[in-house]
Amino acid sequence: MSEIIVASPADFHVHLRQGNMAKLVTPHVRLGGFSLAYVMPNLKPPITTTSQALAYKAELESIDPTVEYLMTLYLSPDLTPDEIFKAKEAGIVGVKSYPRGVTTNSDGGIESYEMYYPVFEAMQRVDMVLNLHGEIPSDTKTNTHILNAEPKFLTHLHSLHKAFPTLRIVLEHATTRAAVEAVKACGSTVACTITAHHLELTVDDWAGQSFNFCKPVAKFPDDREALREVIREGHPRFFLGSDSAPHPVTSKSTSTPTQGCAAGIYTSPILLPLMAHLLESFGALDKLEGFVSNFGRRFYHQELSTENAENVILRPVGACNVEKEYHAEEQGVVPFWAGKELHWEIVRS
Amino acid sequence: MSEIIVASPADFHVHLRQGNMAKLVTPHVRLGGFSLAYVMPNLKPPITTTSQALAYKAELESIDPTVEYLMTLYLSPDLTPDEIFKAKEAGIVGVKSYPRGVTTNSDGGIESYEMYYPVFEAMQRVDMVLNLHGEIPSDTKTNTHILNAEPKFLTHLHSLHKAFPTLRIVLEHATTRAAVEAVKACGSTVACTITAHHLELTVDDWAGQSFNFCKPVAKFPDDREALREVIREGHPRFFLGSDSAPHPVTSKSTSTPTQGCAAGIYTSPILLPLMAHLLESFGALDKLEGFVSNFGRRFYHQELSTENAENVILRPVGACNVEKEYHAEEQGVVPFWAGKELHWEIVRS
């Protein structure tokens, strides 16, 4: 097995947090082999305005100026078409919709997407991207739960795509065969991110194992197979968004009867070697560069030129053990695959 | 709301452990209002012989002699028809099949029930009960996982019932609508236990919350509704088996990347008030005595006479907070519903 060259890997869904946690994890984007990070806006408070997004971007650049940060605003009722125009001018790329933000009504909640149509109209006009967390809220009355929340969301994806056919939409962190099929059935303006961990985990892995617990939860073996298939196929509208989400180690390791553990899996610092390892495991290593760089860059209009492409070289290794924990100041974060072996590593010059 | 009298509650599926843990939890059967415990044999080593079962029964009686302990043997290839006859003579009531014990072959595993047919034949002859942990092992190749492991087991239930029509069989801790329907479709020799916690929890409750994690895992809202319906219906072949399973508090609260938390929910010390609370919550309080005493006793031929019936009185209370933890020696166990309110309590004389 020989070396693999990947041009400028881009992670189109990552959580970089704030304060000390941001200081710890932001450099891990580069450590993991990536030079572009599409940064989630779910801070406290959330990033809802252009000026907040620019200030956050400046914070991240002050931590690691070598990475390109693309910003997305948190969709909320305060977001106006005017703010969209302002955001576009400032270079902000997208708007992220979380289910919680649209579930002010009791049942169904996401029906209220229609209240955002003027915003989406403005986004479509200026060619911004709508990032969808594609789950509807659990509801015992309708037998809606964390395992069918994504399939039940897909009607909303189709409605939005139909109402805004030229609006670029990304269904984030797809976990089900139903989601893969839904995105495939849409036109060229609809894409889909897939995380590293959902290519490996199934429901059995997070049952009683909080370090494998994330939202959306990993689904069934057949769903995982659908994610793998679409990557093997080299479908250009499916690309990496790691959803790498750091949490302090104790909030991952420990529950009390009244407080469960945090949802999130942290893959940033090992992301490119992990992707090579996983894609190799299911026969898709030849699709690595498309999946982790070209496909997403093309959809997001972040294509590389021969001048700005930054090659990252991976080489096969017998066994490279993943760190058990990353520390800085008083923060500690346990990565996915902690202590386990990867068979690829980045050649550092 | 007035008092409720329940004659001699019987828990037809409970884990009482060994050593210090047994000393802590065995008295909780009585504390929870129960005078009969059908005791699981999955100790280390498992209870596979009559003499082991009798010794274990004596250990439990030495801890609390006021409870009647019914014993069941762990099904393994060592169990012979002769041992069945011996067990029957010694008053042992049943044989428990765990999926692991029958999954020596790689795929499907439980096909190998047929190797036990001579044992089942002997059990049928002497009228012992077969207790089934009704799940097949997870297998990614067949898309078998912890959420469909029970429905996929049900063909085995039907095969066993057909092969041994007069063998009394209990499908333990049913969690799905499919299981309820399968048991209903069987003849009078097939019954089903239901736990307290599966009447309350769904998959959303144990995702990231290890104190709600047990096997079989709680399923979907519609499955929970099926369990509640069959109790509301007062179906006499569905009765309580708590599957109360104590684990040391740290093994419930804490995961590491290589070690998940223990599966099991502990309900013994609050069981009768909890059952009243839960059945009241879904409109089945009038079925309480049938579900927690009469139905199971009838199936197990443990009917009460007017002489030996021991009435337990429940009274409604505004709020009775469940203990946050039970301690003894170096053992600590967190009960289900820890710190939460129950609206019924046992009248202690």
Interface residues (C-beta under 8 A of the other chain):
Chain A: S138 T140 K141 N143 T144 H145 I146 L147 N148 T202 V203 D204 W206 A207 G208 Q209 S210 F211 F213 V217 F220 P221 D222 R224 K252 S253 T254 S255 T256 P257 T258 G260 C261 A262 A263 K324 V334 A338 G339
Chain B: S138 T140 K141 N143 T144 H145 I146 L147 N148 T202 V203 D204 W206 A207 G208 Q209 S210 F211 F213 V217 F220 P221 D222 R224 K252 S253 T254 S255 T256 P257 T258 G260 C261 A262 A263 K324 V334 A338 G339
